[in-house]
């Protein structure tokens, strides 16, 4: 889901010099440096919980995990923000998380019908969020 929407965003905002799209299957600690260099960030992910096809856009706050519990291969958005702040002394001023309820995280080809129907709305909400951040009105 995230990489598909990132591809859409990359095409949609190709002319916007202030928009940089970074797509990953998993969010790893290496992304902390990108976040430290960003003014704002929008994380896009599939939500395993929630109604399939449901879309949510919400602010993301920093959350630290116990030192012994940090994952090395996958972090959530809040943990990445904390890591960015801890390692580089800064994080984006505003961070949002857009999720689309997947209903299932089983490995499969393509999207479920509910997710497929939600894609136009997810694109619209992502564009609205980007436009609001560019205008300085989000967060």
CORBELWO-V421261 format. One record per backbone hydrogen bond with DSSP energy under -1.0 kcal/mol. NH is the residue of the N-H (numbers start at 1). CO is the residue of the C=O. If there is no record, write none. Layout:
BEGIN
NH:CO
NH:CO
END
This chain:
BEGIN
5:1
6:2
7:3
8:4
9:5
10:6
11:7
12:8
13:9
14:11
16:13
19:16
31:28
32:29
35:31
36:32
37:33
38:35
41:94
43:96
45:98
47:100
53:101
54:51
56:99
58:97
60:95
63:78
69:66
75:27
80:76
81:77
82:78
83:79
84:80
85:81
86:82
87:83
88:84
89:85
93:39
94:39
96:41
97:58
98:43
99:56
100:45
101:54
102:47
116:112
117:113
118:114
119:115
122:118
123:119
124:120
125:121
126:122
127:123
128:124
129:125
130:126
131:127
132:128
133:129
134:130
135:131
137:132
END
